[in-house]
Amino acid sequence: MKKSALRQEGRPVEALLILLKHLTAHARWVFAALLGLYAVSGIRTIQPQEQALLLRFGRLQPEIHGPGLLIGFPEPFDRVLRFETGKDRGLPLDRWALTGTKIGDPDKVIMLSNEELIRQVKQTGNGSGTEARHNDSADATLDPVRHGYTVTADSNLIQGRFLLRYRIESPFLYASVGEGIDGLLECLSFRALTHQLSVRKIDAALTSDRQDLAESAARSLQEEATRLGLGIRVSGLDIRELSPPSQVLAAFEDVVNARQFAKTLYENSRQQRVETLARSGGEAAAIRQRAEAWAATKKVEAAGEASSFLALLENHRLSPDLVDRRLLRETLDTVMGQIQSRTLLPAGQAIPSLMIEPAPGFAR
């Protein structure tokens, strides 16, 4: 019984060995094809705007491969590290994220009418809304463990969100740093921002020095990255948000509103000055033109009268009697032309006498 049982159990194994014996020739070709495909898998394509490095047997190779075909060993012997060197990479910096609401732009100018300006002056004088905002933010606290911030030159706290833009210049140096390069860049960026904010007052950092703050921090970060050999070029450090904490935000909003209001008053007054000067200049030019035209007319008339008088004087010197009679006739024509009723008496008769009685009550 035992021999027959062993014979029954050995039949499947015997059948398997016979099958493998017949498939050995075909398996060689299958194995060769698989081996060829595995070897071809070591050929990779590097896309445009990319550069690649080889990590061969776990060791980084210094040769940089540009766009095109990259021929190497298949994995796990070679591993390809790809880097996009043709465009900027962005690294958000939100460690100092705001805990309050972002304040407005203090340099923004809002053109208002005179009625709106008077209404805003009254509201600013009464301080409406300020106390409520202070009470809303009084309950919140700034936790130095959970909330990130830094200190300005005038000992004020400030928070913000930033964006680091950089481009990989040397893939070998960049890859040599390791996978923690983003964390290193984040620390270096906050270090540069902390230094730049520590030498500026908060009012300047929020307003006039905002652009210079970002540019100076980017330059400082680039110098440090070059010193450490990180293989990057800093394209810019953008300030996405910058504001004091919510605990003092209401007071800063009042200051910003006052500055905006002052700028609005200045712009409105400047515009009114320009309009008034333009209107006055137009009126003065019109008066000047009328005066010049009147003076030119009078000069022409005076010149004509002077020429006529000089011509008459020359004629009088030549024939005085003729000129006298002509002047007398012209005078009579002028006088008679102004008389409505005329009576002509024949020549040679006596001149009539006209008796006029005085009016009653006339005192002599």
VOMI-381676 format. One record per residue (C-alpha): residue number from 1; residue in one letter; x, y, z. Coordinates in steps of 0.1 Angstrom, whole numbers. Layout:
N
+-----+------+-------+-------+-------+
|  nr | rest |    px |    py |    pz |
+-----+------+-------+-------+-------+
| NUM |    A |     X |     Y |     Z |
...
+-----+------+-------+-------+-------+
***
This chain:
364
+-----+------+-------+-------+-------+
|  nr | rest |    px |    py |    pz |
+-----+------+-------+-------+-------+
|   1 |    M |     0 |     0 |     0 |
|   2 |    K |    28 |    24 |     8 |
|   3 |    K |    46 |    18 |   -26 |
|   4 |    S |    14 |    24 |   -45 |
|   5 |    A |     8 |    56 |   -26 |
|   6 |    L |    43 |    69 |   -33 |
|   7 |    R |    39 |    60 |   -69 |
|   8 |    Q |     6 |    80 |   -71 |
|   9 |    E |    22 |   111 |   -54 |
|  10 |    G |    52 |   111 |   -78 |
|  11 |    R |    33 |   112 |  -110 |
|  12 |    P |    26 |   150 |  -109 |
|  13 |    V |    63 |   157 |  -103 |
|  14 |    E |    73 |   134 |  -131 |
|  15 |    A |    48 |   151 |  -155 |
|  16 |    L |    62 |   185 |  -145 |
|  17 |    L |    97 |   174 |  -152 |
|  18 |    I |    87 |   161 |  -186 |
|  19 |    L |    70 |   194 |  -194 |
|  20 |    L |   100 |   215 |  -185 |
|  21 |    K |   123 |   192 |  -205 |
|  22 |    H |   102 |   199 |  -236 |
|  23 |    L |    99 |   237 |  -229 |
|  24 |    T |   136 |   243 |  -223 |
|  25 |    A |   144 |   254 |  -259 |
|  26 |    H |   114 |   279 |  -260 |
|  27 |    A |   123 |   293 |  -226 |
|  28 |    R |   157 |   303 |  -237 |
|  29 |    W |   143 |   325 |  -264 |
|  30 |    V |   118 |   340 |  -240 |
|  31 |    F |   145 |   347 |  -215 |
|  32 |    A |   167 |   362 |  -242 |
|  33 |    A |   139 |   385 |  -253 |
|  34 |    L |   132 |   396 |  -217 |
|  35 |    L |   169 |   403 |  -211 |
|  36 |    G |   170 |   424 |  -243 |
|  37 |    L |   140 |   444 |  -232 |
|  38 |    Y |   156 |   449 |  -198 |
|  39 |    A |   188 |   462 |  -214 |
|  40 |    V |   169 |   486 |  -237 |
|  41 |    S |   151 |   500 |  -206 |
|  42 |    G |   184 |   518 |  -198 |
|  43 |    I |   178 |   542 |  -227 |
|  44 |    R |   159 |   573 |  -215 |
|  45 |    T |   148 |   605 |  -232 |
|  46 |    I |   156 |   639 |  -216 |
|  47 |    Q |   130 |   665 |  -225 |
|  48 |    P |   137 |   701 |  -235 |
|  49 |    Q |   144 |   725 |  -207 |
|  50 |    E |   156 |   695 |  -186 |
|  51 |    Q |   190 |   683 |  -175 |
|  52 |    A |   197 |   649 |  -159 |
|  53 |    L |   222 |   632 |  -137 |
|  54 |    L |   229 |   595 |  -132 |
|  55 |    L |   229 |   579 |   -98 |
|  56 |    R |   250 |   548 |  -107 |
|  57 |    F |   252 |   521 |   -80 |
|  58 |    G |   241 |   547 |   -55 |
|  59 |    R |   269 |   572 |   -64 |
|  60 |    L |   261 |   605 |   -81 |
|  61 |    Q |   279 |   610 |  -114 |
|  62 |    P |   293 |   645 |  -122 |
|  63 |    E |   284 |   644 |  -159 |
|  64 |    I |   254 |   665 |  -168 |
|  65 |    H |   231 |   652 |  -196 |
|  66 |    G |   211 |   677 |  -217 |
|  67 |    P |   180 |   671 |  -238 |
|  68 |    G |   181 |   640 |  -260 |
|  69 |    L |   188 |   603 |  -255 |
|  70 |    L |   205 |   591 |  -224 |
|  71 |    I |   221 |   557 |  -227 |
|  72 |    G |   229 |   539 |  -194 |
|  73 |    F |   223 |   508 |  -173 |
|  74 |    P |   188 |   499 |  -164 |
|  75 |    E |   175 |   502 |  -129 |
|  76 |    P |   185 |   495 |  -102 |
|  77 |    F |   220 |   499 |  -115 |
|  78 |    D |   214 |   535 |  -129 |
|  79 |    R |   187 |   559 |  -116 |
|  80 |    V |   181 |   591 |  -135 |
|  81 |    L |   176 |   624 |  -116 |
|  82 |    R |   157 |   650 |  -138 |
|  83 |    F |   159 |   687 |  -132 |
|  84 |    E |   139 |   714 |  -149 |
|  85 |    T |   165 |   741 |  -155 |
|  86 |    G |   145 |   761 |  -181 |
|  87 |    K |   119 |   776 |  -157 |
|  88 |    D |   116 |   790 |  -122 |
|  89 |    R |   105 |   769 |   -93 |
|  90 |    G |    83 |   782 |   -66 |
|  91 |    L |    87 |   776 |   -28 |
|  92 |    P |    59 |   790 |    -6 |
|  93 |    L |    71 |   805 |    27 |
|  94 |    D |    41 |   804 |    50 |
|  95 |    R |    58 |   799 |    84 |
|  96 |    W |    49 |   834 |    93 |
|  97 |    A |    13 |   831 |    81 |
|  98 |    L |   -10 |   859 |    92 |
|  99 |    T |   -33 |   853 |   121 |
| 100 |    G |   -54 |   884 |   113 |
| 101 |    T |   -68 |   902 |    83 |
| 102 |    K |   -45 |   918 |    58 |
| 103 |    I |   -45 |   956 |    60 |
| 104 |    G |   -50 |   977 |    29 |
| 105 |    D |   -25 |   996 |     8 |
| 106 |    P |   -16 |  1029 |    26 |
| 107 |    D |    -5 |  1045 |    -7 |
| 108 |    K |   -38 |  1039 |   -24 |
| 109 |    V |   -55 |  1072 |   -33 |
| 110 |    I |   -93 |  1073 |   -34 |
| 111 |    M |  -109 |  1103 |   -51 |
| 112 |    L |  -139 |  1115 |   -30 |
| 113 |    S |  -163 |  1144 |   -34 |
| 114 |    N |  -165 |  1173 |    -9 |
| 115 |    E |  -196 |  1158 |     8 |
| 116 |    E |  -179 |  1124 |    12 |
| 117 |    L |  -148 |  1140 |    25 |
| 118 |    I |  -168 |  1160 |    51 |
| 119 |    R |  -186 |  1128 |    61 |
| 120 |    Q |  -153 |  1109 |    65 |
| 121 |    V |  -138 |  1136 |    86 |
| 122 |    K |  -167 |  1134 |   110 |
| 123 |    Q |  -165 |  1096 |   112 |
| 124 |    T |  -127 |  1098 |   118 |
| 125 |    G |  -132 |  1124 |   145 |
| 126 |    N |  -158 |  1103 |   163 |
| 127 |    G |  -137 |  1072 |   161 |
| 128 |    S |  -166 |  1050 |   151 |
| 129 |    G |  -158 |  1013 |   146 |
| 130 |    T |  -123 |  1015 |   161 |
| 131 |    E |  -133 |  1004 |   196 |
| 132 |    A |  -153 |   975 |   182 |
| 133 |    R |  -124 |   962 |   162 |
| 134 |    H |  -101 |   965 |   192 |
| 135 |    N |  -125 |   945 |   213 |
| 136 |    D |  -128 |   918 |   186 |
| 137 |    S |   -91 |   912 |   185 |
| 138 |    A |   -85 |   916 |   223 |
| 139 |    D |   -95 |   880 |   231 |
| 140 |    A |   -70 |   864 |   206 |
| 141 |    T |   -34 |   858 |   218 |
| 142 |    L |    -2 |   853 |   198 |
| 143 |    D |    13 |   820 |   205 |
| 144 |    P |    51 |   820 |   198 |
| 145 |    V |    51 |   783 |   193 |
| 146 |    R |    21 |   780 |   168 |
| 147 |    H |    23 |   814 |   152 |
| 148 |    G |    54 |   826 |   134 |
| 149 |    Y |    65 |   862 |   134 |
| 150 |    T |    96 |   884 |   135 |
| 151 |    V |   105 |   918 |   151 |
| 152 |    T |   112 |   950 |   133 |
| 153 |    A |   137 |   977 |   142 |
| 154 |    D |   112 |   996 |   163 |
| 155 |    S |   103 |   965 |   184 |
| 156 |    N |    70 |   958 |   165 |
| 157 |    L |    59 |   923 |   156 |
| 158 |    I |    51 |   915 |   120 |
| 159 |    Q |    38 |   885 |   101 |
| 160 |    G |    35 |   876 |    64 |
| 161 |    R |    35 |   851 |    36 |
| 162 |    F |    62 |   850 |     9 |
| 163 |    L |    71 |   831 |   -23 |
| 164 |    L |   107 |   822 |   -32 |
| 165 |    R |   113 |   819 |   -70 |
| 166 |    Y |   146 |   803 |   -80 |
| 167 |    R |   161 |   784 |  -109 |
| 168 |    I |   185 |   754 |  -109 |
| 169 |    E |   219 |   765 |  -124 |
| 170 |    S |   240 |   735 |  -114 |
| 171 |    P |   221 |   702 |  -112 |
| 172 |    F |   252 |   685 |   -97 |
| 173 |    L |   255 |   709 |   -68 |
| 174 |    Y |   218 |   710 |   -63 |
| 175 |    A |   215 |   672 |   -62 |
| 176 |    S |   246 |   670 |   -39 |
| 177 |    V |   227 |   688 |   -12 |
| 178 |    G |   201 |   661 |    -9 |
| 179 |    E |   164 |   659 |    -6 |
| 180 |    G |   162 |   685 |    22 |
| 181 |    I |   172 |   714 |     0 |
| 182 |    D |   137 |   729 |     1 |
| 183 |    G |   139 |   730 |    39 |
| 184 |    L |   173 |   746 |    38 |
| 185 |    L |   162 |   772 |    13 |
| 186 |    E |   132 |   780 |    35 |
| 187 |    C |   154 |   785 |    66 |
| 188 |    L |   178 |   807 |    46 |
| 189 |    S |   149 |   828 |    32 |
| 190 |    F |   134 |   834 |    67 |
| 191 |    R |   169 |   843 |    79 |
| 192 |    A |   174 |   869 |    52 |
| 193 |    L |   139 |   883 |    58 |
| 194 |    T |   145 |   885 |    95 |
| 195 |    H |   177 |   905 |    90 |
| 196 |    Q |   161 |   929 |    65 |
| 197 |    L |   130 |   935 |    88 |
| 198 |    S |   152 |   939 |   119 |
| 199 |    V |   169 |   970 |   103 |
| 200 |    R |   136 |   986 |    92 |
| 201 |    K |   107 |  1002 |   111 |
| 202 |    I |    74 |   987 |   106 |
| 203 |    D |    58 |  1017 |    89 |
| 204 |    A |    86 |  1017 |    63 |
| 205 |    A |    84 |   979 |    59 |
| 206 |    L |    47 |   981 |    52 |
| 207 |    T |    48 |  1010 |    28 |
| 208 |    S |    78 |  1027 |    12 |
| 209 |    D |   105 |  1000 |    18 |
| 210 |    R |    83 |   971 |     8 |
| 211 |    Q |    99 |   966 |   -27 |
| 212 |    D |   135 |   972 |   -14 |
| 213 |    L |   128 |   947 |    15 |
| 214 |    A |   121 |   919 |   -10 |
| 215 |    E |   150 |   928 |   -33 |
| 216 |    S |   175 |   931 |    -4 |
| 217 |    A |   164 |   897 |    11 |
| 218 |    A |   167 |   881 |   -24 |
| 219 |    R |   203 |   894 |   -28 |
| 220 |    S |   212 |   882 |     7 |
| 221 |    L |   197 |   848 |     0 |
| 222 |    Q |   216 |   845 |   -33 |
| 223 |    E |   249 |   854 |   -16 |
| 224 |    E |   244 |   827 |    10 |
| 225 |    A |   233 |   801 |   -16 |
| 226 |    T |   265 |   808 |   -36 |
| 227 |    R |   286 |   805 |    -5 |
| 228 |    L |   271 |   772 |     4 |
| 229 |    G |   273 |   759 |   -32 |
| 230 |    L |   236 |   751 |   -36 |
| 231 |    G |   237 |   755 |   -74 |
| 232 |    I |   206 |   778 |   -77 |
| 233 |    R |   200 |   813 |   -89 |
| 234 |    V |   174 |   833 |   -70 |
| 235 |    S |   149 |   849 |   -93 |
| 236 |    G |   130 |   868 |   -67 |
| 237 |    L |   114 |   868 |   -33 |
| 238 |    D |    78 |   880 |   -35 |
| 239 |    I |    59 |   894 |    -6 |
| 240 |    R |    24 |   880 |    -9 |
| 241 |    E |    11 |   894 |    24 |
| 242 |    L |    27 |   915 |    51 |
| 243 |    S |     9 |   928 |    82 |
| 244 |    P |    11 |   932 |   119 |
| 245 |    P |    -6 |   906 |   141 |
| 246 |    S |   -43 |   907 |   146 |
| 247 |    Q |   -39 |   919 |   182 |
| 248 |    V |   -27 |   953 |   169 |
| 249 |    L |   -42 |   952 |   135 |
| 250 |    A |   -70 |   977 |   143 |
| 251 |    A |   -46 |  1004 |   154 |
| 252 |    F |   -25 |   999 |   122 |
| 253 |    E |   -57 |  1001 |   101 |
| 254 |    D |   -65 |  1034 |   117 |
| 255 |    V |   -31 |  1047 |   108 |
| 256 |    V |   -34 |  1034 |    72 |
| 257 |    N |   -69 |  1049 |    69 |
| 258 |    A |   -55 |  1083 |    81 |
| 259 |    R |   -27 |  1082 |    56 |
| 260 |    Q |   -51 |  1073 |    28 |
| 261 |    F |   -74 |  1101 |    39 |
| 262 |    A |   -45 |  1125 |    39 |
| 263 |    K |   -34 |  1114 |     4 |
| 264 |    T |   -70 |  1118 |    -7 |
| 265 |    L |   -72 |  1153 |     6 |
| 266 |    Y |   -40 |  1162 |   -10 |
| 267 |    E |   -50 |  1147 |   -44 |
| 268 |    N |   -83 |  1165 |   -43 |
| 269 |    S |   -68 |  1198 |   -35 |
| 270 |    R |   -41 |  1194 |   -61 |
| 271 |    Q |   -67 |  1185 |   -87 |
| 272 |    Q |   -88 |  1216 |   -77 |
| 273 |    R |   -57 |  1238 |   -79 |
| 274 |    V |   -50 |  1225 |  -114 |
| 275 |    E |   -85 |  1231 |  -125 |
| 276 |    T |   -86 |  1266 |  -109 |
| 277 |    L |   -53 |  1276 |  -125 |
| 278 |    A |   -64 |  1263 |  -159 |
| 279 |    R |   -97 |  1283 |  -156 |
| 280 |    S |   -80 |  1314 |  -144 |
| 281 |    G |   -53 |  1311 |  -171 |
| 282 |    G |   -80 |  1308 |  -198 |
| 283 |    E |   -99 |  1339 |  -185 |
| 284 |    A |   -66 |  1359 |  -182 |
| 285 |    A |   -57 |  1349 |  -218 |
| 286 |    A |   -91 |  1360 |  -230 |
| 287 |    I |   -88 |  1394 |  -213 |
| 288 |    R |   -53 |  1398 |  -226 |
| 289 |    Q |   -64 |  1391 |  -261 |
| 290 |    R |   -93 |  1416 |  -259 |
| 291 |    A |   -70 |  1442 |  -245 |
| 292 |    E |   -44 |  1436 |  -272 |
| 293 |    A |   -71 |  1438 |  -299 |
| 294 |    W |   -85 |  1471 |  -285 |
| 295 |    A |   -50 |  1485 |  -282 |
| 296 |    A |   -42 |  1475 |  -318 |
| 297 |    T |   -75 |  1491 |  -330 |
| 298 |    K |   -68 |  1524 |  -311 |
| 299 |    K |   -32 |  1525 |  -325 |
| 300 |    V |   -46 |  1521 |  -360 |
| 301 |    E |   -72 |  1548 |  -354 |
| 302 |    A |   -46 |  1571 |  -339 |
| 303 |    A |   -22 |  1565 |  -367 |
| 304 |    G |   -50 |  1573 |  -393 |
| 305 |    E |   -60 |  1605 |  -375 |
| 306 |    A |   -24 |  1616 |  -372 |
| 307 |    S |   -19 |  1610 |  -409 |
| 308 |    S |   -50 |  1629 |  -418 |
| 309 |    F |   -40 |  1659 |  -396 |
| 310 |    L |    -5 |  1660 |  -411 |
| 311 |    A |   -19 |  1659 |  -446 |
| 312 |    L |   -44 |  1687 |  -437 |
| 313 |    L |   -15 |  1708 |  -421 |
| 314 |    E |     5 |  1704 |  -453 |
| 315 |    N |   -25 |  1716 |  -474 |
| 316 |    H |   -31 |  1745 |  -450 |
| 317 |    R |     4 |  1757 |  -455 |
| 318 |    L |    -1 |  1757 |  -493 |
| 319 |    S |   -35 |  1773 |  -494 |
| 320 |    P |   -48 |  1785 |  -460 |
| 321 |    D |   -81 |  1801 |  -473 |
| 322 |    L |   -92 |  1770 |  -492 |
| 323 |    V |   -86 |  1748 |  -462 |
| 324 |    D |  -104 |  1772 |  -439 |
| 325 |    R |  -135 |  1773 |  -461 |
| 326 |    R |  -134 |  1735 |  -464 |
| 327 |    L |  -132 |  1731 |  -426 |
| 328 |    L |  -160 |  1756 |  -421 |
| 329 |    R |  -182 |  1738 |  -446 |
| 330 |    E |  -175 |  1704 |  -430 |
| 331 |    T |  -183 |  1718 |  -395 |
| 332 |    L |  -215 |  1733 |  -407 |
| 333 |    D |  -225 |  1701 |  -424 |
| 334 |    T |  -218 |  1682 |  -392 |
| 335 |    V |  -237 |  1707 |  -370 |
| 336 |    M |  -267 |  1711 |  -394 |
| 337 |    G |  -269 |  1673 |  -397 |
| 338 |    Q |  -277 |  1671 |  -360 |
| 339 |    I |  -305 |  1698 |  -362 |
| 340 |    Q |  -340 |  1683 |  -367 |
| 341 |    S |  -358 |  1717 |  -376 |
| 342 |    R |  -342 |  1743 |  -398 |
| 343 |    T |  -353 |  1777 |  -413 |
| 344 |    L |  -334 |  1794 |  -442 |
| 345 |    L |  -336 |  1832 |  -445 |
| 346 |    P |  -329 |  1850 |  -478 |
| 347 |    A |  -296 |  1868 |  -479 |
| 348 |    G |  -296 |  1906 |  -474 |
| 349 |    Q |  -326 |  1908 |  -451 |
| 350 |    A |  -326 |  1920 |  -415 |
| 351 |    I |  -320 |  1894 |  -389 |
| 352 |    P |  -353 |  1889 |  -370 |
| 353 |    S |  -354 |  1896 |  -333 |
| 354 |    L |  -367 |  1869 |  -309 |
| 355 |    M |  -383 |  1882 |  -277 |
| 356 |    I |  -385 |  1857 |  -249 |
| 357 |    E |  -406 |  1864 |  -219 |
| 358 |    P |  -394 |  1850 |  -186 |
| 359 |    A |  -414 |  1822 |  -171 |
| 360 |    P |  -437 |  1831 |  -141 |
| 361 |    G |  -419 |  1831 |  -108 |
| 362 |    F |  -385 |  1834 |  -124 |
| 363 |    A |  -362 |  1854 |  -102 |
| 364 |    R |  -338 |  1878 |  -118 |
+-----+------+-------+-------+-------+
***
